[in-house]
């Protein structure tokens, strides 16, 4: 799985002009699912995201996690994180999981993250979405479970 985390002051995602998910202070998580990703991978990544110390403490050091600050999360499916741009001018997406399996694993991730405590908003899987966020920092982190 691949996740792009962006600290945010607030964020929301719209489909057809309607807000379908939102977050206050916390994280926007763009999430891609690849071949071979499973429930255990999704659950472990959710814990890693929740416990990653990327929020400032009273001294301005990044010593606090999403759980520590009581932050929200907005999880948005993003198969394009698996774009292969090595050939030609058009990206390929053959490394992304099939839509049905990707949607299921996306749900496992979001549910596992919510079970840890944060309020979790979601985008709409497979929809054309508008994601708006106020990036805090900016502070952006890339996680790839294949790198572990």
C-alpha positions in Angstrom: 0.0 0.0 0.0 1.0 3.6 -0.6 -0.1 6.5 1.5 0.6 10.2 1.1 0.0 11.9 4.4 -0.6 15.7 4.6 -1.0 17.4 7.9 -4.0 19.7 7.7 -5.8 22.4 9.6 -9.0 21.3 7.9 -10.1 19.4 4.8 -13.1 18.2 2.9 -13.9 16.1 -0.1 -16.8 16.8 -2.5 -18.5 14.6 -5.1 -20.8 16.5 -7.5 -20.6 19.6 -5.3 -21.8 17.7 -2.1 -19.4 17.2 0.8 -19.0 13.5 1.4 -16.2 13.6 4.0 -14.3 16.1 6.1 -11.6 16.5 8.8 -10.6 19.2 11.2 -7.0 19.3 12.5 -5.3 16.1 11.5 -4.4 14.3 8.3 -5.5 14.0 4.8 -4.5 10.5 3.7 -4.3 9.7 0.0 -4.3 5.9 -0.1 -3.4 3.5 -2.9 -3.8 -0.2 -2.9 -1.5 -2.5 -4.9 -1.5 -6.2 -5.8 -1.0 -8.5 -2.9 -2.1 -5.9 -0.2 -4.3 -7.6 2.3 -6.2 -6.9 5.6 -3.1 -7.3 7.7 -1.2 -4.8 5.6 -4.1 -2.3 5.8 -4.4 -2.7 9.6 -0.7 -2.4 10.2 -0.5 0.8 8.0 -3.4 2.3 9.9 -1.6 1.8 13.2 1.6 3.2 11.7 -0.3 6.3 10.4 -2.1 6.9 13.8 1.2 6.5 15.8 3.5 8.5 13.5 4.9 11.4 15.5 4.4 14.3 13.0 2.6 16.9 15.1 4.2 19.6 17.1 4.5 19.4 20.9 4.5 22.5 23.2 8.2 23.0 22.3 7.5 23.0 18.5 9.1 19.5 18.0 7.3 16.8 16.1 6.8 14.5 19.0 3.1 13.9 18.9 1.0 11.5 16.9 -2.5 11.8 15.4 -3.7 9.9 18.5 -1.8 12.2 20.9 -3.4 15.4 19.4 -6.9 13.8 19.1 -6.8 14.7 15.4 -9.1 13.7 12.5 -8.3 11.9 9.3 -9.8 12.2 5.8 -9.0 9.1 3.8 -9.2 9.4 0.0 -8.7 6.5 -2.4 -5.9 7.3 -4.9 -5.0 4.6 -7.3 -2.7 7.0 -9.2 -0.1 6.6 -6.4 0.7 3.5 -8.3 1.4 5.3 -11.6 4.2 4.0 -13.6 5.8 6.8 -15.6 8.9 5.1 -16.8 7.8 4.7 -20.4 6.1 7.2 -22.8 4.1 10.1 -21.8 1.0 8.3 -20.4 1.2 6.7 -17.0 0.3 3.1 -16.6 -1.6 1.8 -13.5 -1.0 -2.0 -13.8 0.5 -2.1 -10.3 -2.7 -0.9 -8.7 -5.1 -3.5 -7.3 -8.3 -4.3 -9.1 -11.1 -1.9 -8.2 -13.2 -4.3 -6.1 -10.3 -5.5 -4.1 -8.8 -2.0 -3.7 -12.2 -0.7 -2.4 -12.4 -3.5 0.1 -8.8 -2.9 1.4 -9.4 0.8 1.5 -12.4 0.1 3.7 -10.3 -2.1 6.0 -7.7 0.7 6.4 -10.3 3.4 7.2 -12.1 1.1 9.6 -8.9 0.1 11.4 -7.8 3.8 11.7 -11.2 4.7 13.1 -11.0 1.8 15.6 -7.9 3.4 17.0 -9.7 6.6 17.9 -9.6 9.3 15.3 -12.7 10.6 13.6 -12.3 9.3 10.0 -14.0 11.0 7.0 -13.8 9.3 3.7 -13.9 10.1 0.0 -16.1 8.1 -2.3 -14.2 5.2 -3.9 -14.0 5.4 -7.6 -15.7 8.8 -7.9 -14.4 12.0 -9.4 -13.7 14.0 -6.3 -12.6 17.5 -5.3 -10.3 17.5 -2.3 -9.7 20.7 -0.6 -7.3 21.1 2.3 -5.5 23.7 4.3 -2.1 22.1 4.6 -0.5 22.7 8.0 3.2 23.1 7.8 3.2 22.2 5.0 4.1 18.7 6.3 3.8 15.8 3.8 5.0 12.2 4.3 5.2 9.3 1.9 4.7 5.8 3.2 5.0 2.6 1.1 4.5 -0.7 2.8 6.9 -2.3 0.3 9.7 -0.3 1.9 9.4 -2.1 5.2 
